[in-house]
Amino acid sequence: MPAGPGCAWLGNPTHPEAADVHGPVPVPPTVVLVHGAFTGASSWTGVIRFLHAAGLTAHALANPLRGLAYDAAYLRSVVRQLDPPVVLAGHGYGGAVITDAAVGADNVVALCYVAAFGLDDGECLLDVVDRFSPMPAAEETFTAALAERSPADPDGELYIRGEHFRQVYAADLSPRLTQVLSVTQRPLAQGALTARSGPPAWAAKPSWYGIAAGDRMLNPTAQRFMALRMAANEYFLDGSHAVLLSRPAAVAAMIRAAAEQSREQLIL
């Protein structure tokens, strides 16, 4: 079916409607979504609905959460199998993963951070967290829980205590939903907190950053700091750390903007 007035063609680039006198229009980027700690790929469900409605292809990766080097290598192996162009989006800890994984990946054209860690070379998660004022109840919120291991074991796993989950992670979601999220949370390997990042992909690729104004896990001031040093296109999101669940339309709008600008650059 031909595109209506004012509509962009997002189908097969070889279709006659997708070409002008200069030749075929580049295909829209494929969006790869990387979740952070304490959640899973399904946390992107609402965002994916909006991206699909806009004609974009989106895939939510099951981030292993086993450590920065391991997780980045896994994402890199997936991205290498995708045709260009690719936009990577990371939430929370997932931002650190895309920052490492996209280095040298020529098919990745843009990075999107959603209340996420955009680490610099040699930096770890705790370096960023400790640089800014601690968030509410931060000390008593996290616990290491791995059978037959000490809570101080670097190979332990981090969880958010159930009684604090809504307050810290998702204050703008309903109690019923946060109860489900709490009991289904996926832990992060404790060693991920101190793992050092390599050279950042954001130094060479255009970036977008969604700052969650109501975040009680990753200080919004820290988010703004990371957005500024990577010279990212900033979006201010009225939501908690779980902003991709509470404000999926706003998160999707930022990712769509990154995809559209990247596509325009390919045309030029």
C-alpha positions in Angstrom: 0.0 0.0 0.0 1.5 3.4 -0.9 2.3 5.7 2.0 -0.2 8.4 2.6 0.4 12.1 2.5 3.1 13.2 5.0 4.0 9.6 5.8 7.6 8.2 5.6 8.0 4.9 3.8 9.4 2.3 6.3 9.1 -0.8 4.2 11.3 -2.5 1.7 13.9 0.0 0.5 13.8 -1.5 -3.0 10.1 -0.9 -3.3 9.4 1.9 -5.9 7.7 4.0 -3.3 10.9 3.9 -1.2 13.1 5.4 -3.9 13.5 8.9 -5.4 15.6 10.2 -8.2 18.7 9.7 -6.1 18.1 6.0 -5.5 16.8 3.8 -2.6 16.3 5.3 0.8 18.4 3.6 3.6 16.4 1.2 5.7 15.5 2.2 9.3 17.9 1.1 12.0 17.3 -2.1 13.9 17.0 -1.2 17.6 18.6 -3.6 20.2 17.4 -3.0 23.7 19.6 -4.1 26.7 18.0 -4.2 30.2 19.8 -3.5 33.4 20.1 -5.2 36.8 17.1 -6.6 38.7 14.9 -6.9 35.7 14.7 -8.8 32.4 14.1 -8.2 28.7 10.3 -8.0 29.2 10.8 -4.6 30.9 11.0 -3.2 27.4 7.6 -4.5 26.3 5.8 -1.1 26.4 8.7 0.6 24.6 8.7 -2.1 21.9 5.0 -1.6 21.2 5.7 2.1 20.4 8.7 1.4 18.3 6.8 -1.2 16.3 4.0 1.2 15.8 6.5 3.6 14.3 7.7 1.0 11.9 11.0 0.1 13.6 12.3 -3.4 14.2 13.3 -3.9 17.9 14.9 -6.7 19.7 15.2 -7.0 23.5 18.3 -8.9 24.5 18.4 -11.1 27.6 21.4 -9.5 29.3 23.3 -12.2 31.3 24.1 -9.8 34.2 27.2 -11.9 34.9 29.8 -9.1 34.7 30.8 -6.3 32.4 33.3 -8.1 30.2 31.1 -11.2 29.8 27.9 -9.3 29.1 29.6 -6.9 26.6 31.1 -9.8 24.8 27.7 -11.5 24.5 26.1 -8.4 23.2 28.9 -7.8 20.8 28.4 -11.3 19.4 24.7 -10.6 18.8 25.3 -7.2 17.2 27.9 -8.7 14.8 25.1 -10.8 13.3 22.9 -7.9 12.5 22.8 -5.9 9.2 23.6 -2.2 9.6 22.4 0.2 10.8 21.9 -0.7 14.4 20.9 1.5 17.4 21.7 0.2 20.8 19.7 1.3 23.9 20.7 0.4 27.5 18.9 0.9 30.8 20.7 1.2 34.1 23.6 -1.3 34.1 22.8 -2.0 30.5 24.3 1.3 29.6 27.7 0.1 30.7 27.2 -3.0 28.6 26.4 -1.1 25.3 29.3 1.3 26.0 31.8 -1.5 25.9 30.1 -3.7 23.3 29.7 -1.0 20.6 33.5 -0.2 20.5 34.6 -1.0 16.9 31.2 -2.1 15.9 30.8 -0.3 12.5 27.2 -1.3 12.1 26.2 0.5 15.3 25.2 4.1 14.4 23.9 5.4 17.7 23.7 4.8 21.4 20.7 5.5 23.7 21.0 5.6 27.5 17.9 5.4 29.7 18.8 6.3 33.3 22.0 4.4 32.5 25.7 4.1 33.2 27.8 5.6 30.4 31.2 4.7 31.8 34.5 6.3 30.8 37.8 4.4 30.1 39.0 2.6 33.3 35.8 3.6 35.3 33.5 1.3 37.2 29.9 1.6 38.4 30.9 2.4 41.9 33.2 5.2 40.7 30.1 7.0 39.4 27.8 6.1 42.3 30.3 7.2 44.9 31.0 10.5 43.2 27.6 11.9 44.0 25.2 12.1 47.0 23.9 8.7 48.0 20.4 7.9 47.0 17.6 7.2 49.6 18.1 4.0 51.5 21.0 2.9 49.3 22.9 1.2 52.0 20.1 -1.1 53.2 18.5 -1.7 49.8 21.1 -4.1 48.3 22.0 -7.4 49.6 24.2 -10.3 48.3 22.4 -13.6 48.2 24.0 -16.7 46.8 23.7 -20.1 48.4 26.7 -21.1 50.5 28.6 -17.9 49.9 29.4 -14.9 52.1 27.6 -11.6 51.3 31.1 -10.1 50.9 32.0 -12.7 48.2 32.8 -10.8 44.9 31.0 -13.6 43.1 27.8 -13.2 45.0 24.6 -11.8 43.5 22.9 -8.6 44.3 19.2 -8.2 44.9 16.9 -5.4 46.0 15.2 -6.3 49.3 11.5 -6.8 48.6 10.3 -4.3 51.2 12.3 -1.5 49.6 11.8 -2.4 45.9 9.0 0.0 45.1 10.5 2.9 47.0 13.9 2.6 45.4 13.3 1.1 42.0 9.8 1.9 40.8 8.0 4.5 43.0 5.8 5.5 40.1 4.4 2.1 39.4 1.5 0.4 41.2 2.1 -1.6 44.4 0.7 -4.7 42.6 3.0 -4.4 39.7 6.1 -3.7 41.8 5.3 -6.7 44.0 5.5 -8.9 40.9 8.7 -7.1 39.7 10.3 -7.6 43.1 9.7 -11.4 43.3 10.8 -11.9 39.6 13.9 -9.7 39.7 17.1 -11.0 38.2 20.3 -10.5 40.3 23.5 -8.8 39.2 26.8 -10.4 39.8 28.4 -8.4 42.6 31.7 -8.2 40.7 30.0 -6.1 38.0 30.1 -3.1 40.5 33.9 -2.9 40.3 34.6 -4.2 36.8 36.5 -1.6 34.8 35.2 -0.3 31.5 37.3 -0.1 28.4 37.4 2.9 25.9 33.8 4.2 25.6 31.9 3.8 22.4 30.2 7.1 23.0 33.5 8.9 22.3 33.0 8.0 18.6 29.3 7.5 18.2 26.4 9.9 18.6 24.5 9.4 21.9 21.1 10.2 23.4 20.5 10.2 27.1 17.1 10.0 29.0 17.6 11.4 32.5 15.0 10.0 34.9 14.2 12.9 37.2 12.6 10.8 39.9 15.3 8.1 40.0 16.2 6.9 43.5 18.8 4.3 42.4 21.1 6.2 40.1 21.3 9.9 41.1 19.8 12.1 38.4 22.8 14.5 38.9 25.1 11.6 38.0 23.0 10.9 35.0 23.3 14.5 33.8 27.1 14.4 34.4 27.4 11.4 32.2 25.1 12.9 29.5 27.2 16.1 29.4 30.6 14.4 29.2 29.4 12.2 26.3 27.8 15.3 24.6 24.6 13.4 24.4 21.2 14.7 23.2 19.5 15.0 26.5 15.9 14.1 27.3 14.4 14.7 30.7 11.9 12.0 31.7 9.4 12.3 34.5 9.9 8.9 36.1 11.7 6.6 38.5 14.5 4.2 37.6 11.8 2.0 36.1 11.0 4.8 33.6 10.9 2.4 30.7 7.9 0.8 32.4 6.2 3.9 33.7 6.9 6.2 30.6 7.4 3.9 27.7 6.1 6.4 25.1 8.7 9.0 26.2 11.5 6.5 26.1 10.4 5.2 22.7 10.3 8.8 21.4 13.9 9.3 22.3 15.0 6.1 20.6 13.0 7.0 17.6 14.7 10.4 17.4 18.1 8.6 17.5 17.0 6.2 14.8 15.6 9.0 12.6 18.7 11.2 12.9 21.0 8.3 12.2 18.9 7.4 9.1 19.1 11.0 7.9 22.9 10.9 8.3 23.0 7.8 6.1 21.0 9.5 3.4 23.4 12.5 3.5 
